[in-house]
Amino acid sequence: MRVTFWGVRGSIPTPGPATLHYGGNTTCIEIRTAEDDLIILDAGTGIHALAQSLKPGEPVDAHILITHTHWDHIHGLPFFTPIFIPGNRLKIYGGQDPVTGEGIERALSVQLQYSYFPIREAELNANVQYETLKPGTTVQIGAASVTPFLLNHPVLNFGYRVEADGKALFFTGDYEPPFNIYASGDREFQAYQQIVDEQLQQVIWAMAEVDVLIVDASYTGEEYPSKQGWGHGTYQAAIQQAAAAHVRQLIFTHHEPGRSDAQLDAIFAKVIARHGGGGVRYHMAREGLQLQV
């Protein structure tokens, strides 16, 4: 597998001179199998740059896996130019919203309403299909096996395990490790802690021994107490997950929109000095980073 990062920022795009190195586009990751299957993890604004990298005139057969439908993970979809070209095929995968009961087709149809976009869904020229996935049920995409796992976030959110060419990758999307909502002295603490521990163990099982683990690491340990419950993880939690799952490479992503390149450099150096090691290779995700797995 070849993995390329096109968007690594969380919440909102952050263009400007202070973010040139890591980039300001929101989440989008390209996976190419040895058979050249095109799998795209999330459709943040980085998907527009991905589209520009494709060879002009060649037909596109793309499989887009949406972790969840918050704006920063879908708002590049209407700007993925292959969607306007006849002969191209796009298949969009994701979960069923437990509140509305709608499948992943809502991710595009909501954005292409008259009030928000000048082109209607009926005017798209590519062949666009949708597949609503079930947690734990593996689907085959070309040479790749893809399994979605439910992960903690303030909306239905899938982490994806992708296996192809004898290698494995796991991407969390936006993920906050579950935590105990009760104080240690509360009567409910022990029972709830058992639930938390079981959920954490299930996530580690899903990540087990992957070659590449890509994790939402929005906050430092010092910042996290004031952000608890917002649905995002920390660098330290990502390192703990990588160690428990025995992964080979760990990539921190979903960078906070307020962070400059210099701040991300400083955080990475500090985190690795304190918590790194254990035979794991660490990377800070940046636009253009490419890994041959």
C-alpha positions in Angstrom: 0.0 0.0 0.0 1.0 3.6 -0.7 -0.4 6.2 1.7 -0.5 9.9 0.9 -1.8 12.7 3.1 -3.7 15.5 1.5 -5.4 17.1 4.5 -4.3 16.9 8.1 -6.0 19.8 9.9 -9.0 19.5 12.2 -12.2 21.5 12.4 -11.6 24.2 9.8 -9.1 24.9 6.9 -6.2 27.1 8.0 -4.4 28.5 5.0 -1.6 31.0 5.5 2.1 31.4 5.9 2.2 29.9 9.4 0.8 26.5 8.2 2.8 26.0 4.9 4.8 23.0 6.2 2.1 20.8 7.7 -0.7 22.3 5.6 -4.1 23.8 6.3 -6.5 21.5 4.5 -8.9 19.3 6.5 -8.7 15.5 6.6 -8.1 13.5 3.5 -5.8 10.4 3.1 -5.2 8.5 -0.2 -4.5 4.8 -0.2 -3.3 3.0 -3.3 -3.1 -0.8 -3.4 -0.5 -2.7 -5.5 -3.3 -3.1 -8.0 -3.9 0.7 -8.1 -7.2 0.6 -6.3 -8.0 4.2 -5.2 -9.3 4.3 -1.6 -9.8 7.7 0.0 -10.3 8.2 3.8 -12.5 11.2 4.4 -13.3 14.1 2.1 -12.1 17.2 3.8 -10.7 20.1 1.7 -7.6 18.0 1.0 -9.6 16.0 -1.5 -9.5 18.9 -3.9 -5.7 18.7 -4.1 -5.9 14.9 -4.5 -8.2 15.4 -7.5 -5.6 17.8 -9.1 -2.9 15.0 -8.8 -4.9 12.6 -10.9 -3.9 12.2 -14.5 -6.1 14.3 -16.8 -8.3 12.3 -19.1 -7.9 9.0 -17.4 -11.1 7.5 -15.9 -11.4 7.6 -12.2 -12.8 4.7 -10.0 -12.6 6.0 -6.5 -13.9 4.6 -3.2 -14.4 7.2 -0.5 -14.7 6.0 3.1 -16.3 8.7 5.3 -15.5 8.3 9.0 -18.3 10.7 10.1 -20.3 13.6 8.6 -18.9 16.6 10.5 -18.1 19.4 8.0 -14.4 19.1 8.1 -14.5 15.5 6.9 -17.0 16.0 4.1 -17.0 19.6 2.8 -14.5 18.8 0.1 -16.9 16.3 -1.6 -18.6 18.8 -3.9 -15.1 20.0 -5.0 -13.8 16.6 -6.0 -13.7 17.3 -9.7 -14.0 13.7 -11.0 -17.5 13.8 -9.8 -18.4 16.1 -12.7 -16.9 14.0 -15.5 -18.8 11.4 -17.4 -17.4 7.9 -17.2 -16.0 8.3 -13.7 -17.2 6.1 -10.9 -17.4 7.1 -7.3 -18.6 5.0 -4.4 -19.1 6.7 -1.0 -19.2 4.5 2.1 -20.2 5.4 5.7 -22.5 4.7 8.6 -26.2 5.1 9.2 -27.1 8.1 11.3 -28.9 6.8 14.4 -30.9 10.0 14.8 -32.2 10.5 11.2 -32.0 6.9 10.1 -30.4 8.2 6.9 -27.4 6.4 5.2 -24.2 8.0 4.0 -25.9 9.5 0.9 -26.8 12.4 3.1 -23.1 13.5 3.2 -23.4 14.8 -0.4 -27.1 15.5 -0.9 -27.2 17.9 2.1 -24.4 20.0 0.6 -25.8 20.1 -2.9 -29.1 21.8 -1.8 -30.1 24.9 -3.8 -29.3 27.3 -0.9 -25.7 26.1 -0.4 -24.3 25.0 -3.8 -24.9 26.1 -7.4 -25.0 22.5 -8.8 -27.7 20.0 -8.0 -27.0 16.4 -7.3 -29.0 15.4 -10.4 -26.5 17.4 -12.5 -23.4 15.4 -11.5 -22.0 13.5 -14.5 -20.1 10.7 -12.8 -21.7 7.5 -11.7 -22.1 8.0 -7.9 -23.1 5.2 -5.7 -23.5 4.8 -1.9 -23.0 2.0 0.5 -24.0 2.2 4.2 -21.7 0.1 6.3 -22.3 -1.9 9.4 -19.8 -1.9 12.3 -17.5 -4.9 12.2 -18.6 -6.1 8.8 -15.8 -6.3 6.3 -16.3 -5.1 2.7 -14.0 -5.9 -0.2 -12.7 -2.9 -2.3 -10.6 -4.2 -5.1 -7.6 -5.9 -3.5 -8.3 -4.3 -0.1 -10.4 -5.6 2.9 -12.0 -2.8 4.8 -13.6 -3.1 8.3 -15.4 -0.3 10.1 -15.3 0.0 13.9 -17.4 2.3 16.0 -15.3 4.8 17.9 -16.2 7.4 20.5 -17.1 10.9 19.0 -20.1 13.2 19.4 -21.7 11.7 16.2 -21.6 8.2 14.7 -17.9 7.8 13.8 -16.1 4.9 12.2 -12.5 4.0 12.5 -11.3 2.0 9.4 -8.9 -1.0 9.3 -7.6 -1.4 5.7 -5.8 -4.6 4.8 -4.1 -5.1 1.4 -0.9 -6.4 -0.1 -0.1 -8.2 3.1 -0.1 -5.0 5.1 -2.6 -3.3 7.4 -3.5 0.3 8.3 -5.9 1.7 10.9 -7.4 5.3 10.8 -9.4 6.5 13.7 -11.1 9.5 12.2 -12.0 11.8 15.1 -11.6 9.8 18.3 -11.6 10.5 22.0 -10.8 7.4 24.2 -13.8 6.8 26.4 -13.5 8.0 30.0 -15.3 7.4 33.3 -17.9 10.1 33.8 -18.1 9.3 37.6 -15.7 10.3 40.3 -13.7 7.5 41.9 -15.8 7.8 45.1 -19.2 7.4 43.3 -21.1 4.2 43.7 -21.4 3.9 39.9 -17.7 4.3 39.3 -16.6 0.7 39.2 -19.4 -0.6 37.0 -18.9 2.2 34.5 -15.1 1.7 34.5 -15.6 -1.9 33.4 -17.5 -0.6 30.4 -14.8 1.9 29.6 -12.1 -0.8 29.9 -14.0 -3.1 27.6 -14.4 -0.4 25.0 -10.8 0.5 25.1 -9.8 -3.1 24.7 -12.1 -3.5 21.7 -10.3 -0.5 20.0 -6.9 -2.0 20.7 -8.1 -5.3 19.2 -9.2 -3.4 16.1 -5.8 -1.7 15.8 -3.7 -4.8 16.6 -0.4 -5.1 14.9 -1.1 -2.8 12.0 1.8 -1.5 10.0 0.5 2.1 10.2 -1.8 3.6 12.9 -3.2 7.1 12.1 -4.7 8.7 15.2 -6.6 11.9 16.1 -4.1 13.7 18.4 -5.6 17.2 18.7 -4.5 18.0 22.2 -1.5 17.8 24.5 -2.0 16.2 27.9 -2.0 19.7 29.5 -4.8 20.9 27.3 -7.0 17.9 27.5 -8.8 18.5 30.9 -10.5 21.6 29.5 -11.4 19.8 26.3 -12.7 16.6 27.7 -15.9 15.4 26.0 -15.2 17.3 22.8 -14.4 14.1 21.0 -10.7 14.3 20.3 -7.6 12.6 21.6 -4.1 13.5 22.8 -0.6 12.7 21.7 0.0 10.6 24.9 -3.2 8.6 24.4 -2.2 7.8 20.8 1.2 6.6 22.0 -0.4 4.4 24.6 -2.7 2.9 21.9 0.2 2.2 19.6 2.1 0.5 22.4 -0.8 -1.6 23.5 -1.7 -2.6 19.9 2.0 -3.4 18.9 1.9 -1.2 15.8 5.0 -0.3 13.7 4.3 3.3 12.8 2.2 6.0 14.4 1.1 9.1 12.7 -0.4 12.0 14.7 -3.1 13.9 12.7 -6.2 16.2 13.0 -3.9 19.2 14.1 -5.7 21.9 16.0 -6.5 24.8 13.6 -4.8 27.4 15.9 -1.4 25.7 15.7 1.4 27.0 13.6 4.1 24.9 12.0 6.5 26.0 14.7 4.1 25.1 17.5 3.5 21.6 15.9 7.3 21.1 15.7 7.8 22.0 19.3 4.9 19.8 20.5 6.2 16.8 18.5 9.7 17.2 19.8 8.5 17.4 23.4 6.1 14.5 23.2 8.6 12.2 21.6 11.3 13.2 24.2 8.9 12.3 27.0 6.9 9.4 25.7 8.5 8.1 22.5 10.4 4.9 22.0 9.3 1.3 22.2 10.4 0.5 18.7 7.6 2.5 17.1 8.3 5.0 14.3 6.5 8.4 14.8 5.4 11.0 12.3 3.5 14.2 12.4 1.1 14.1 9.5 1.6 16.8 6.9 0.3 17.4 3.5 2.4 15.5 0.9 3.7 12.9 3.4 3.9 9.6 1.5 4.5 6.2 3.1 5.2 3.0 1.2 3.8 0.4 3.6 
